[in-house]
Structures are given as structure tokens and as C-alpha cells.
Amino acid sequence: MPIRHASKALALAAVLLAQPAMAETTLRIAMTASDIPTATGMPNNGFEGMRFMGYPIFEGLVLWDLTRTDQLATLRPGLAEKWEQAADDNKTWIFHLRQGVKFHDGTDFNADAVIWNLDRFFKNDSPQFEVAASAISRARVPLMGSYKKIDDSTISMTTTSAASYFPYMAVYLLFTSPTSFAKAGDWSKVATLPAAGTGPFRITKVVPRERVELARNDGYWDASKKAKVDSVVLLPIPEVNSRLAALRSGQVDWIEVPPPDGIASLKSAGFTITTGSYPHVWPWFYNIGATNSPFKDVKVRQALNYCVDREGLVSLLSGTAEPSAGWLKASDPNFGSPVNHYKYDPAKGKAMLAEAGFTAAKPLSFKVQMSSSGSGQMLPLVMNEFLQQNLKEACGVKVEFDVIEWQVLLNAARATPDAPALQGALALNISSPSSDVGIMARYFAASNFSPNGFNFEQWKDDEFEGALKAMAEATDPKVIATNTRKAHERLVDNPPWLYIVHDLNPRAMSGKVKGFVSPQSWFVDLTLVSMQ
């Protein structure tokens, strides 16, 4: 190299060395969970677990499009490039797998890996069978019948009955590298490897009950979705005021569910508050199937829906929720035209209770199991205290609570009506999604009675069943919409739940957090977020 060129090169090197290195960016998030969700590829802790320890790391054949705020989140291709119902069998779905995808440990994602994971969930005698992951997966995909490898890039799944909405169930099946299990030899040890998925982030460190650290997956198969931050730290902070203090002190950059009475001061201090409509309902599940349950009488179930002061609760929450009069929001085109229009009407509620035999001399009295925090649970202690007082003053109803940990409460939703785990509870306060027909089928189909599925109430309505069957067998969107409305009308007029509010998904963030999108979904796209 000529001397003059060498001098220029040395000068340029000196300038570059003098400049500060690009600082790594880390996003720190405070979750509502009391512990980190399980880190083996099928997280517990409900949809908060899926939000932070599911999709960012472990993906499904089908994924959510979480980039828009103006409509309910739709499905997009994930580890499958496309899928379709078999031409000769409307119960069979063919998935064409994406080529060239690697797990975080460098091994190949292929049809063998898909079948291995499905055996983990659905084949009890497989060496890799995992009880906890199986329980979650079977509850979310109750229609799984069989599955098989067609070739290295194609698999099929066959449902027990026709289900036009099956892709909305398949979206919850996540895939872990078989090598993760082979190396550990035990699912309890897999998280310490750590476990390998295919997502835009990979796990680098797990400290139970304290934190999980994620790093950007620079080899992610979708270059357009490469994460903007270098790393993410997830912290379980179940107590709302502790989350608030962590944000104010700079310990975290983002908190789930800020306290409503702290929102104004957060805004004035320069923090960002995000809210948005999403498919969420905060109810009490009636235990209809329990021996001598008062909720066997539809009049009692309807009466409580007239006794609740939803507007008062929304005011308590500083407007971060809206009243619920059904499983869907009243503004949803599929809400339908039910006979009952639930609003605060104590006189009507008391009259209906009296017709059912409950009066001031013989008041309705029951126990509700609830959690102190958790995914979508909002502020359960404050909200349930309000409801306890509201129901007593408005309609003479006496309610007591059994406060348990969030995951324990989720387990209770799979219990049989008189199970000892319920401690005599006749209702469960569990926040729930309302995003699609697949979810509707999971929660309310008679075939999904607990303990086999999410129909904890053991509620059965023949008109609902007919509408659900018509939806499942249809491919015409108009037919599906018509029957969705019919089905929802039955959920209102023959209510399996006490409908209370729909959450508006509040989060509080440092001004350093940029690019966040609040989709109409329980999930978020962390790849869009950057740190200033």
C-alpha cells in the first residue's frame, strides 16, 4: 500500500476508535405475573405467558399479524407458508412448511420436528410427553384428532369434527427444538439450556421468580421482522404499585396495567400511556354444574347481570375499561340482537332473584375464586371489592372471595364442578379472550365440559350448539357471521358468565420506548419496538 493511502487508513481508524461504540439497547418489561412463565416452549401464566415467553421465542405454523390497530388481529403465515383444507375431507388441514428455518440451536425446523412437538402435546406415551404443556395445548386445541408427516415439508392435522376456524386454534401450538429435550433429558431441565425456538428472540438467561433475559435472533428467518432492540429483560412484578415504582425509578421501561389513579401523574411526568380496544372480557364464570348451584336457574344468572354497576366500576378504573353486556362488545357486528340488554337495574335484578327464591330473608350467597394479579386480570383485588359492595347494596347478594395465585386459578378452570380445589366456589374470576369463533368454541361448546376443556360452567344450549355446528361446517363468511350472531345472542340471553367489563389494555412506558403498536389482540409484536 502506498504511504499516503496507509496514512489515510490510519487516520480513519483513529477517528473510528475515538467515537463511542454503539450502545446495546435493552428493553425492560414488568409483567403482572408472580413468576416467570415456564421457559420450555409452551409457557403457562395464560396469555401473558404467550405474549412474552411464547411468540417472541417459540413460533407456530400460524402466527398473528400484530401490526395494525384498526381491526382485530388476523392470522398470517408462520412456520407454515400456507395451509388449506383437504379437497376430499373438511376435517383435514394440510400445512406446507417454510424451508430453511433454523432453531436457535442451529438445528433444522422440518416436518419431523413438527410431529415430535405434536407428540409432546398429544401422545401420552411419547418419551417427550410433557404433562403441563399437554394440558395447555389440549385445552386450546380440543378438536385435535390425528396428525401425520406427508413429506419433509408437509404435514396434515385432522380434527375430530369439521372446524372452519381450526387455524385460529393451530395458532396456539408452538414449536421447540427436539435437541433441547435431548440435551436435557427432562423438561424440568430444558429451560436451563436454554430452550430453543425459531422466533425473533432467543432465551439467554432464566432466573426463576426473578427475570428472563432474551437476545435478538440475528439469524431470524424473516429478515423484515428482525428485532430493533438488542435484548429484552422480563421481570415478574405482580403488585401494581411495585410496578409503578419500578417504572418511576427507571428500573423498567414498560409496565403492564398501571394503576388507574396513577395514570394522570405518569402522563404529567412524561411517561407514555397506551390504551386500545382488544378482544377481552373480564367476567365471573358461573359454576352451573355444582351440586345445588343456584346458577342452574337462568333467572339467577340473568339477575346478577342486571345488578352490576358497570359504569361505576369503569369510573373507578379511570376509564381504562368499558361496560360489558356480553362476551363480545356491544359495538361488535356479531353481537346480534339478544332479548336482554344488561345495564344497571337493581330493581329488575332483585325482582328476578325473588322469582328464583332469593329475598332479603333468604339472600343469594356464594364464593368466588379470584387471583391477586395475572394475565388480563386488570386490578382484581380493587375491582372485586367494588363488586362485593355493589352486589350487596344493589341486590342484597352476599359474596365472599378465595384469593389464590393466578396459575392455580387457571388450573381451577379445568376442575370438575364439585372438585375440592374449588373450595366450594360457585364462580371464578378469570379474564378471557373473545377474538374469534375458535375461542368461542373452546369456552362454550358442550363437548368441552371441564375437565376436558374450558367449559368450566358445564353450560349447554341447544340453539348455541346448532349455530356453532353451522359455523364449523361453513366456508362462506356470510354464513359464519350469521351464525356467530345467533350463537352470541344465546350467550347473552342464557348467560354462562356474569359479564362485567372489557379491558382497554393500558400500559405505561418510558419516553425512550419507540415504535410500540397496541394491536387489537392479547399479544404484542416486540420486533417493532426500539429504544431511543
C-alpha positions as a Python dict, from the first residue, in 0.01 Angstrom:
ca = {
    (1, 'M'): (0, 0, 0),
    (2, 'P'): (137, 345, -88),
    (3, 'I'): (241, 554, 213),
    (4, 'R'): (-25, 822, 152),
    (5, 'H'): (-305, 557, 144),
    (6, 'A'): (-170, 394, 457),
    (7, 'S'): (-175, 732, 633),
    (8, 'K'): (-536, 789, 534),
    (9, 'A'): (-632, 444, 658),
    (10, 'L'): (-459, 503, 992),
    (11, 'A'): (-628, 841, 1027),
    (12, 'L'): (-971, 690, 958),
    (13, 'A'): (-906, 414, 1210),
    (14, 'A'): (-810, 673, 1470),
    (15, 'V'): (-1136, 860, 1411),
    (16, 'L'): (-1343, 546, 1441),
    (17, 'L'): (-1167, 441, 1759),
    (18, 'A'): (-1227, 785, 1906),
    (19, 'Q'): (-1603, 753, 1852),
    (20, 'P'): (-1806, 581, 2126),
    (21, 'A'): (-1920, 230, 2039),
    (22, 'M'): (-2288, 193, 1958),
    (23, 'A'): (-2452, 115, 2294),
    (24, 'E'): (-2657, -202, 2314),
    (25, 'T'): (-3026, -135, 2363),
    (26, 'T'): (-3223, -328, 2625),
    (27, 'L'): (-3598, -315, 2680),
    (28, 'R'): (-3705, -398, 3038),
    (29, 'I'): (-4068, -505, 3092),
    (30, 'A'): (-4257, -556, 3419),
    (31, 'M'): (-4520, -829, 3382),
    (32, 'T'): (-4819, -884, 3611),
    (33, 'A'): (-4722, -1249, 3666),
    (34, 'S'): (-4596, -1357, 4008),
    (35, 'D'): (-4333, -1578, 3847),
    (36, 'I'): (-4172, -1601, 3506),
    (37, 'P'): (-4381, -1809, 3265),
    (38, 'T'): (-4238, -2155, 3201),
    (39, 'A'): (-3949, -2137, 2955),
    (40, 'T'): (-3970, -2472, 2776),
    (41, 'G'): (-4167, -2359, 2472),
    (42, 'M'): (-4528, -2372, 2594),
    (43, 'P'): (-4549, -2104, 2863),
    (44, 'N'): (-4801, -2106, 3146),
    (45, 'N'): (-4946, -1788, 3306),
    (46, 'G'): (-5219, -1757, 3047),
    (47, 'F'): (-5189, -1525, 2751),
    (48, 'E'): (-4937, -1301, 2929),
    (49, 'G'): (-4711, -1604, 2918),
    (50, 'M'): (-4778, -1640, 2546),
    (51, 'R'): (-4728, -1264, 2493),
    (52, 'F'): (-4379, -1250, 2642),
    (53, 'M'): (-4243, -1607, 2666),
    (54, 'G'): (-4435, -1758, 2377),
    (55, 'Y'): (-4444, -1593, 2036),
    (56, 'P'): (-4125, -1383, 2068),
    (57, 'I'): (-3923, -1705, 2111),
    (58, 'F'): (-4130, -2006, 2008),
    (59, 'E'): (-4349, -1989, 1699),
    (60, 'G'): (-4638, -2178, 1544),
    (61, 'L'): (-4725, -2284, 1192),
    (62, 'V'): (-4972, -1997, 1202),
    (63, 'L'): (-4894, -1657, 1358),
    (64, 'W'): (-5082, -1335, 1440),
    (65, 'D'): (-5049, -1014, 1241),
    (66, 'L'): (-4994, -764, 1523),
    (67, 'T'): (-4902, -459, 1314),
    (68, 'R'): (-5244, -288, 1298),
    (69, 'T'): (-5467, -108, 1546),
    (70, 'D'): (-5778, -56, 1330),
    (71, 'Q'): (-5910, -413, 1326),
    (72, 'L'): (-5899, -738, 1518),
    (73, 'A'): (-5564, -911, 1469),
    (74, 'T'): (-5575, -1155, 1179),
    (75, 'L'): (-5370, -1464, 1102),
    (76, 'R'): (-5056, -1471, 888),
    (77, 'P'): (-4822, -1746, 770),
    (78, 'G'): (-4564, -1850, 1025),
    (79, 'L'): (-4362, -2169, 1017),
    (80, 'A'): (-4610, -2282, 752),
    (81, 'E'): (-4605, -2077, 432),
    (82, 'K'): (-4966, -2174, 358),
    (83, 'W'): (-5241, -2413, 460),
    (84, 'E'): (-5572, -2542, 327),
    (85, 'Q'): (-5848, -2792, 397),
    (86, 'A'): (-5802, -3121, 213),
    (87, 'A'): (-6013, -3132, -101),
    (88, 'D'): (-6173, -3464, -3),
    (89, 'D'): (-6206, -3416, 374),
    (90, 'N'): (-6314, -3095, 551),
    (91, 'K'): (-6174, -3228, 880),
    (92, 'T'): (-5818, -3248, 746),
    (93, 'W'): (-5585, -2948, 711),
    (94, 'I'): (-5264, -2953, 507),
    (95, 'F'): (-4975, -2731, 623),
    (96, 'H'): (-4688, -2654, 384),
    (97, 'L'): (-4378, -2582, 594),
    (98, 'R'): (-4139, -2296, 544),
    (99, 'Q'): (-3799, -2407, 415),
    (100, 'G'): (-3458, -2307, 552),
    (101, 'V'): (-3575, -2224, 905),
    (102, 'K'): (-3335, -2300, 1190),
    (103, 'F'): (-3399, -2334, 1561),
    (104, 'H'): (-3186, -2112, 1783),
    (105, 'D'): (-2953, -2407, 1844),
    (106, 'G'): (-2878, -2435, 1471),
    (107, 'T'): (-3085, -2748, 1408),
    (108, 'D'): (-3340, -2768, 1127),
    (109, 'F'): (-3708, -2696, 1159),
    (110, 'N'): (-3888, -2957, 947),
    (111, 'A'): (-4180, -3200, 943),
    (112, 'D'): (-4005, -3435, 1186),
    (113, 'A'): (-3972, -3150, 1437),
    (114, 'V'): (-4342, -3067, 1398),
    (115, 'I'): (-4452, -3426, 1459),
    (116, 'W'): (-4211, -3455, 1754),
    (117, 'N'): (-4370, -3149, 1916),
    (118, 'L'): (-4725, -3267, 1846),
    (119, 'D'): (-4636, -3597, 2014),
    (120, 'R'): (-4510, -3391, 2309),
    (121, 'F'): (-4859, -3243, 2344),
    (122, 'F'): (-5095, -3516, 2226),
    (123, 'K'): (-4924, -3857, 2261),
    (124, 'N'): (-4919, -3965, 2625),
    (125, 'D'): (-4666, -4244, 2577),
    (126, 'S'): (-4411, -4046, 2378),
    (127, 'P'): (-4071, -4008, 2551),
    (128, 'Q'): (-4103, -3629, 2521),
    (129, 'F'): (-4461, -3608, 2655),
    (130, 'E'): (-4494, -3306, 2885),
    (131, 'V'): (-4794, -3306, 3118),
    (132, 'A'): (-4820, -2930, 3172),
    (133, 'A'): (-4769, -2835, 2807),
    (134, 'S'): (-5012, -3107, 2702),
    (135, 'A'): (-5285, -2976, 2932),
    (136, 'I'): (-5249, -2624, 2788),
    (137, 'S'): (-5237, -2743, 2428),
    (138, 'R'): (-5526, -2986, 2454),
    (139, 'A'): (-5745, -2721, 2614),
    (140, 'R'): (-5663, -2471, 2340),
    (141, 'V'): (-5688, -2725, 2058),
    (142, 'P'): (-5964, -2956, 2182),
    (143, 'L'): (-6050, -3076, 1831),
    (144, 'M'): (-5714, -3240, 1757),
    (145, 'G'): (-5776, -3591, 1629),
    (146, 'S'): (-5466, -3708, 1445),
    (147, 'Y'): (-5168, -3576, 1251),
    (148, 'K'): (-4903, -3714, 1019),
    (149, 'K'): (-4598, -3629, 813),
    (150, 'I'): (-4667, -3626, 440),
    (151, 'D'): (-4310, -3539, 341),
    (152, 'D'): (-4023, -3333, 485),
    (153, 'S'): (-4204, -3007, 411),
    (154, 'T'): (-4569, -3105, 455),
    (155, 'I'): (-4780, -3228, 745),
    (156, 'S'): (-5152, -3278, 799),
    (157, 'M'): (-5377, -3242, 1102),
    (158, 'T'): (-5720, -3400, 1123),
    (159, 'T'): (-5982, -3267, 1364),
    (160, 'T'): (-6245, -3474, 1542),
    (161, 'S'): (-6517, -3274, 1366),
    (162, 'A'): (-6522, -3017, 1087),
    (163, 'A'): (-6396, -2677, 1203),
    (164, 'S'): (-6364, -2393, 955),
    (165, 'Y'): (-6194, -2196, 1232),
    (166, 'F'): (-5920, -2454, 1305),
    (167, 'P'): (-5631, -2221, 1204),
    (168, 'Y'): (-5741, -1999, 1495),
    (169, 'M'): (-5668, -2293, 1722),
    (170, 'A'): (-5347, -2403, 1549),
    (171, 'V'): (-5200, -2058, 1619),
    (172, 'Y'): (-5151, -2167, 1982),
    (173, 'L'): (-4930, -2468, 1907),
    (174, 'L'): (-4567, -2357, 1950),
    (175, 'F'): (-4256, -2549, 1847),
    (176, 'T'): (-3937, -2619, 2040),
    (177, 'S'): (-3617, -2778, 1910),
    (178, 'P'): (-3618, -3153, 1983),
    (179, 'T'): (-3249, -3111, 2064),
    (180, 'S'): (-3347, -2900, 2366),
    (181, 'F'): (-3510, -3204, 2521),
    (182, 'A'): (-3244, -3448, 2401),
    (183, 'K'): (-2969, -3248, 2569),
    (184, 'A'): (-3157, -3200, 2896),
    (185, 'G'): (-3326, -3539, 2914),
    (186, 'D'): (-3602, -3387, 3128),
    (187, 'W'): (-3843, -3098, 3066),
    (188, 'S'): (-3768, -2954, 3409),
    (189, 'K'): (-3409, -2902, 3293),
    (190, 'V'): (-3480, -2775, 2941),
    (191, 'A'): (-3513, -2409, 3044),
    (192, 'T'): (-3158, -2406, 3182),
    (193, 'L'): (-3006, -2490, 2842),
    (194, 'P'): (-3191, -2264, 2747),
    (195, 'A'): (-3469, -2399, 2524),
    (196, 'A'): (-3450, -2317, 2152),
    (197, 'G'): (-3732, -2188, 1936),
    (198, 'T'): (-3736, -2023, 1593),
    (199, 'G'): (-3858, -1674, 1691),
    (200, 'P'): (-3706, -1326, 1662),
    (201, 'F'): (-3569, -1353, 2017),
    (202, 'R'): (-3381, -1630, 2193),
    (203, 'I'): (-3353, -1701, 2565),
    (204, 'T'): (-3012, -1631, 2715),
    (205, 'K'): (-3079, -1648, 3090),
    (206, 'V'): (-3354, -1771, 3321),
    (207, 'V'): (-3366, -1684, 3691),
    (208, 'P'): (-3685, -1835, 3841),
    (209, 'R'): (-3918, -1581, 4009),
    (210, 'E'): (-3675, -1305, 3919),
    (211, 'R'): (-3610, -1249, 3548),
    (212, 'V'): (-3570, -1385, 3197),
    (213, 'E'): (-3322, -1234, 2952),
    (214, 'L'): (-3377, -1250, 2576),
    (215, 'A'): (-3141, -1156, 2294),
    (216, 'R'): (-3221, -1069, 1935),
    (217, 'N'): (-3203, -1365, 1700),
    (218, 'D'): (-2981, -1224, 1424),
    (219, 'G'): (-3042, -1536, 1215),
    (220, 'Y'): (-3420, -1499, 1219),
    (221, 'W'): (-3584, -1644, 908),
    (222, 'D'): (-3786, -1329, 833),
    (223, 'A'): (-3534, -1051, 771),
    (224, 'S'): (-3814, -793, 758),
    (225, 'K'): (-3909, -879, 1117),
    (226, 'K'): (-3564, -863, 1273),
    (227, 'A'): (-3592, -708, 1621),
    (228, 'K'): (-3475, -350, 1669),
    (229, 'V'): (-3357, -387, 2030),
    (230, 'D'): (-3058, -600, 2120),
    (231, 'S'): (-3215, -757, 2426),
    (232, 'V'): (-3528, -779, 2641),
    (233, 'V'): (-3548, -836, 3016),
    (234, 'L'): (-3876, -971, 3157),
    (235, 'L'): (-3948, -916, 3526),
    (236, 'P'): (-4244, -1061, 3720),
    (237, 'I'): (-4387, -782, 3941),
    (238, 'P'): (-4743, -882, 4039),
    (239, 'E'): (-4817, -592, 4276),
    (240, 'V'): (-4943, -289, 4085),
    (241, 'N'): (-4780, -19, 4300),
    (242, 'S'): (-4448, -204, 4284),
    (243, 'R'): (-4471, -197, 3904),
    (244, 'L'): (-4546, 175, 3920),
    (245, 'A'): (-4245, 238, 4146),
    (246, 'A'): (-4022, 32, 3916),
    (247, 'L'): (-4120, 249, 3618),
    (248, 'R'): (-4080, 578, 3804),
    (249, 'S'): (-3738, 480, 3938),
    (250, 'G'): (-3609, 370, 3597),
    (251, 'Q'): (-3582, 4, 3695),
    (252, 'V'): (-3803, -86, 3397),
    (253, 'D'): (-3906, 85, 3073),
    (254, 'W'): (-4255, -62, 3037),
    (255, 'I'): (-4520, -187, 3279),
    (256, 'E'): (-4832, -386, 3214),
    (257, 'V'): (-5150, -248, 3378),
    (258, 'P'): (-5056, 75, 3556),
    (259, 'P'): (-5279, 177, 3849),
    (260, 'P'): (-5567, 391, 3718),
    (261, 'D'): (-5516, 654, 3986),
    (262, 'G'): (-5154, 692, 3879),
    (263, 'I'): (-5215, 749, 3508),
    (264, 'A'): (-5257, 1128, 3522),
    (265, 'S'): (-4936, 1175, 3719),
    (266, 'L'): (-4747, 941, 3486),
    (267, 'K'): (-4859, 1146, 3186),
    (268, 'S'): (-4756, 1472, 3352),
    (269, 'A'): (-4415, 1320, 3429),
    (270, 'G'): (-4358, 1244, 3060),
    (271, 'F'): (-4443, 874, 3054),
    (272, 'T'): (-4646, 730, 2765),
    (273, 'I'): (-4980, 566, 2837),
    (274, 'T'): (-5114, 337, 2567),
    (275, 'T'): (-5468, 201, 2555),
    (276, 'G'): (-5675, 35, 2288),
    (277, 'S'): (-5975, -184, 2231),
    (278, 'Y'): (-5894, -552, 2210),
    (279, 'P'): (-6084, -883, 2235),
    (280, 'H'): (-6102, -911, 2612),
    (281, 'V'): (-6376, -969, 2865),
    (282, 'W'): (-6341, -957, 3245),
    (283, 'P'): (-6620, -1179, 3385),
    (284, 'W'): (-6715, -1421, 3656),
    (285, 'F'): (-6763, -1778, 3530),
    (286, 'Y'): (-7076, -1932, 3686),
    (287, 'N'): (-7030, -2281, 3830),
    (288, 'I'): (-7357, -2415, 3690),
    (289, 'G'): (-7267, -2782, 3725),
    (290, 'A'): (-7200, -2785, 4101),
    (291, 'T'): (-7441, -2974, 4323),
    (292, 'N'): (-7725, -2743, 4432),
    (293, 'S'): (-7573, -2449, 4244),
    (294, 'P'): (-7813, -2152, 4237),
    (295, 'F'): (-7678, -2079, 3889),
    (296, 'K'): (-7866, -2373, 3742),
    (297, 'D'): (-8152, -2124, 3725),
    (298, 'V'): (-8108, -1890, 3428),
    (299, 'K'): (-8305, -1620, 3614),
    (300, 'V'): (-8030, -1601, 3878),
    (301, 'R'): (-7760, -1574, 3613),
    (302, 'Q'): (-7953, -1301, 3432),
    (303, 'A'): (-8040, -1121, 3756),
    (304, 'L'): (-7677, -1067, 3855),
    (305, 'N'): (-7612, -920, 3511),
    (306, 'Y'): (-7870, -652, 3598),
    (307, 'C'): (-7728, -596, 3947),
    (308, 'V'): (-7374, -493, 3843),
    (309, 'D'): (-7288, -122, 3832),
    (310, 'R'): (-7051, -139, 3537),
    (311, 'E'): (-7034, 237, 3486),
    (312, 'G'): (-6930, 282, 3848),
    (313, 'L'): (-6653, 27, 3804),
    (314, 'V'): (-6534, 195, 3483),
    (315, 'S'): (-6517, 525, 3673),
    (316, 'L'): (-6312, 356, 3946),
    (317, 'L'): (-6075, 238, 3672),
    (318, 'S'): (-6032, 593, 3535),
    (319, 'G'): (-6190, 495, 3205),
    (320, 'T'): (-5944, 215, 3123),
    (321, 'A'): (-6233, -27, 3062),
    (322, 'E'): (-6581, -24, 2913),
    (323, 'P'): (-6904, -192, 3028),
    (324, 'S'): (-6964, -548, 2913),
    (325, 'A'): (-7312, -671, 2819),
    (326, 'G'): (-7198, -994, 2656),
    (327, 'W'): (-6898, -1198, 2551),
    (328, 'L'): (-6844, -958, 2259),
    (329, 'K'): (-6853, -581, 2281),
    (330, 'A'): (-7189, -424, 2204),
    (331, 'S'): (-7025, -243, 1911),
    (332, 'D'): (-6916, -571, 1751),
    (333, 'P'): (-7120, -651, 1436),
    (334, 'N'): (-7151, -1009, 1561),
    (335, 'F'): (-7308, -906, 1892),
    (336, 'G'): (-7652, -976, 1746),
    (337, 'S'): (-7990, -870, 1886),
    (338, 'P'): (-8040, -1051, 2216),
    (339, 'V'): (-8359, -1007, 2421),
    (340, 'N'): (-8166, -896, 2729),
    (341, 'H'): (-7984, -564, 2732),
    (342, 'Y'): (-7785, -574, 3054),
    (343, 'K'): (-7745, -246, 3236),
    (344, 'Y'): (-7752, -137, 3599),
    (345, 'D'): (-8111, -208, 3705),
    (346, 'P'): (-8118, -321, 4070),
    (347, 'A'): (-8499, -328, 4082),
    (348, 'K'): (-8515, -573, 3793),
    (349, 'G'): (-8229, -777, 3936),
    (350, 'K'): (-8394, -806, 4278),
    (351, 'A'): (-8727, -897, 4121),
    (352, 'M'): (-8569, -1176, 3919),
    (353, 'L'): (-8384, -1306, 4226),
    (354, 'A'): (-8712, -1307, 4418),
    (355, 'E'): (-8872, -1512, 4140),
    (356, 'A'): (-8590, -1761, 4187),
    (357, 'G'): (-8648, -1772, 4564),
    (358, 'F'): (-8381, -1531, 4688),
    (359, 'T'): (-8506, -1244, 4904),
    (360, 'A'): (-8384, -1022, 5187),
    (361, 'A'): (-8483, -1301, 5426),
    (362, 'K'): (-8304, -1562, 5214),
    (363, 'P'): (-8028, -1380, 5023),
    (364, 'L'): (-7821, -1531, 4745),
    (365, 'S'): (-7478, -1610, 4888),
    (366, 'F'): (-7176, -1767, 4719),
    (367, 'K'): (-6797, -1777, 4698),
    (368, 'V'): (-6582, -1654, 4408),
    (369, 'Q'): (-6227, -1770, 4345),
    (370, 'M'): (-6002, -1491, 4217),
    (371, 'S'): (-5633, -1405, 4182),
    (372, 'S'): (-5436, -1110, 4315),
    (373, 'S'): (-5288, -1045, 3968),
    (374, 'G'): (-5227, -1217, 3636),
    (375, 'S'): (-5267, -1202, 3261),
    (376, 'G'): (-5553, -969, 3171),
    (377, 'Q'): (-5674, -973, 3531),
    (378, 'M'): (-5652, -593, 3549),
    (379, 'L'): (-5677, -493, 3920),
    (380, 'P'): (-5867, -790, 4062),
    (381, 'L'): (-5848, -701, 4432),
    (382, 'V'): (-5984, -349, 4389),
    (383, 'M'): (-6240, -448, 4127),
    (384, 'N'): (-6378, -745, 4319),
    (385, 'E'): (-6407, -542, 4639),
    (386, 'F'): (-6616, -292, 4442),
    (387, 'L'): (-6838, -571, 4308),
    (388, 'Q'): (-6879, -726, 4651),
    (389, 'Q'): (-7012, -400, 4792),
    (390, 'N'): (-7211, -321, 4477),
    (391, 'L'): (-7396, -656, 4475),
    (392, 'K'): (-7476, -636, 4844),
    (393, 'E'): (-7611, -281, 4828),
    (394, 'A'): (-7793, -317, 4496),
    (395, 'C'): (-7947, -663, 4523),
    (396, 'G'): (-7871, -799, 4871),
    (397, 'V'): (-7629, -1058, 4731),
    (398, 'K'): (-7354, -1178, 4965),
    (399, 'V'): (-7020, -1264, 4804),
    (400, 'E'): (-6701, -1389, 4966),
    (401, 'F'): (-6366, -1445, 4797),
    (402, 'D'): (-6097, -1709, 4792),
    (403, 'V'): (-5780, -1535, 4668),
    (404, 'I'): (-5532, -1770, 4503),
    (405, 'E'): (-5231, -1748, 4271),
    (406, 'W'): (-5306, -1687, 3902),
    (407, 'Q'): (-5182, -2018, 3764),
    (408, 'V'): (-5368, -2205, 4038),
    (409, 'L'): (-5684, -2021, 3935),
    (410, 'L'): (-5626, -2119, 3571),
    (411, 'N'): (-5593, -2480, 3684),
    (412, 'A'): (-5923, -2445, 3872),
    (413, 'A'): (-6096, -2359, 3544),
    (414, 'R'): (-6029, -2718, 3435),
    (415, 'A'): (-6172, -2866, 3757),
    (416, 'T'): (-6498, -3057, 3777),
    (417, 'P'): (-6787, -2864, 3940),
    (418, 'D'): (-6755, -3013, 4290),
    (419, 'A'): (-6376, -3059, 4290),
    (420, 'P'): (-6205, -2997, 4627),
    (421, 'A'): (-5968, -2749, 4459),
    (422, 'L'): (-6260, -2510, 4416),
    (423, 'Q'): (-6312, -2488, 4792),
    (424, 'G'): (-6685, -2464, 4732),
    (425, 'A'): (-6652, -2172, 4491),
    (426, 'L'): (-6952, -2113, 4266),
    (427, 'A'): (-6779, -1865, 4036),
    (428, 'L'): (-6430, -1796, 3901),
    (429, 'N'): (-6299, -1450, 3806),
    (430, 'I'): (-6085, -1525, 3501),
    (431, 'S'): (-6021, -1268, 3227),
    (432, 'S'): (-6068, -1420, 2887),
    (433, 'P'): (-6017, -1359, 2515),
    (434, 'S'): (-6303, -1309, 2270),
    (435, 'S'): (-6110, -1286, 1946),
    (436, 'D'): (-6264, -1548, 1719),
    (437, 'V'): (-6501, -1841, 1674),
    (438, 'G'): (-6228, -2085, 1776),
    (439, 'I'): (-6216, -1923, 2120),
    (440, 'M'): (-6597, -1926, 2138),
    (441, 'A'): (-6599, -2299, 2069),
    (442, 'R'): (-6327, -2363, 2328),
    (443, 'Y'): (-6512, -2185, 2607),
    (444, 'F'): (-6874, -2271, 2541),
    (445, 'A'): (-6913, -2589, 2332),
    (446, 'A'): (-7080, -2868, 2527),
    (447, 'S'): (-6808, -3106, 2408),
    (448, 'N'): (-6557, -2902, 2609),
    (449, 'F'): (-6701, -2954, 2957),
    (450, 'S'): (-6432, -2948, 3227),
    (451, 'P'): (-6202, -3128, 3291),
    (452, 'N'): (-6159, -3194, 2917),
    (453, 'G'): (-6186, -2832, 2807),
    (454, 'F'): (-6256, -2472, 2905),
    (455, 'N'): (-6634, -2503, 2955),
    (456, 'F'): (-6591, -2478, 3332),
    (457, 'E'): (-6955, -2383, 3376),
    (458, 'Q'): (-7075, -2706, 3210),
    (459, 'W'): (-7319, -2488, 3019),
    (460, 'K'): (-7518, -2634, 2730),
    (461, 'D'): (-7758, -2454, 2500),
    (462, 'D'): (-7910, -2638, 2202),
    (463, 'E'): (-7954, -2324, 1989),
    (464, 'F'): (-7593, -2229, 2053),
    (465, 'E'): (-7479, -2579, 1958),
    (466, 'G'): (-7671, -2560, 1632),
    (467, 'A'): (-7519, -2225, 1539),
    (468, 'L'): (-7170, -2345, 1631),
    (469, 'K'): (-7211, -2653, 1412),
    (470, 'A'): (-7323, -2439, 1120),
    (471, 'M'): (-7018, -2214, 1163),
    (472, 'A'): (-6783, -2510, 1184),
    (473, 'E'): (-6907, -2666, 861),
    (474, 'A'): (-6935, -2343, 661),
    (475, 'T'): (-6678, -2177, 439),
    (476, 'D'): (-6897, -1881, 334),
    (477, 'P'): (-6807, -1580, 554),
    (478, 'K'): (-7170, -1463, 548),
    (479, 'V'): (-7294, -1795, 684),
    (480, 'I'): (-7025, -1788, 952),
    (481, 'A'): (-7118, -1430, 1052),
    (482, 'T'): (-7492, -1503, 1066),
    (483, 'N'): (-7440, -1799, 1294),
    (484, 'T'): (-7183, -1617, 1507),
    (485, 'R'): (-7455, -1361, 1581),
    (486, 'K'): (-7705, -1635, 1665),
    (487, 'A'): (-7454, -1803, 1894),
    (488, 'H'): (-7371, -1478, 2071),
    (489, 'E'): (-7737, -1396, 2130),
    (490, 'R'): (-7761, -1721, 2327),
    (491, 'L'): (-7450, -1631, 2529),
    (492, 'V'): (-7633, -1314, 2635),
    (493, 'D'): (-7985, -1447, 2691),
    (494, 'N'): (-7876, -1774, 2855),
    (495, 'P'): (-7558, -1638, 3015),
    (496, 'P'): (-7289, -1879, 3134),
    (497, 'W'): (-7099, -1577, 3275),
    (498, 'L'): (-7156, -1260, 3470),
    (499, 'Y'): (-7038, -1002, 3217),
    (500, 'I'): (-6863, -711, 3388),
    (501, 'V'): (-6619, -506, 3176),
    (502, 'H'): (-6397, -515, 2868),
    (503, 'D'): (-6041, -404, 2938),
    (504, 'L'): (-5879, -128, 2729),
    (505, 'N'): (-5533, -280, 2761),
    (506, 'P'): (-5346, 3, 2941),
    (507, 'R'): (-4967, 8, 2952),
    (508, 'A'): (-4724, 271, 3077),
    (509, 'M'): (-4383, 326, 2916),
    (510, 'S'): (-4080, 546, 2939),
    (511, 'G'): (-4050, 809, 2668),
    (512, 'K'): (-3745, 615, 2548),
    (513, 'V'): (-3968, 337, 2414),
    (514, 'K'): (-4050, 397, 2047),
    (515, 'G'): (-4245, 216, 1777),
    (516, 'F'): (-4484, 24, 2004),
    (517, 'V'): (-4814, -77, 1840),
    (518, 'S'): (-5115, -164, 2060),
    (519, 'P'): (-5294, -419, 1842),
    (520, 'Q'): (-5646, -548, 1889),
    (521, 'S'): (-5503, -864, 2039),
    (522, 'W'): (-5381, -1011, 2366),
    (523, 'F'): (-5036, -1028, 2208),
    (524, 'V'): (-4779, -768, 2100),
    (525, 'D'): (-4503, -751, 1840),
    (526, 'L'): (-4179, -682, 2025),
    (527, 'T'): (-3984, -665, 1700),
    (528, 'L'): (-4140, -324, 1626),
    (529, 'V'): (-4008, -165, 1945),
    (530, 'S'): (-3690, 39, 1963),
    (531, 'M'): (-3518, 228, 2246),
    (532, 'Q'): (-3414, 589, 2199),
}
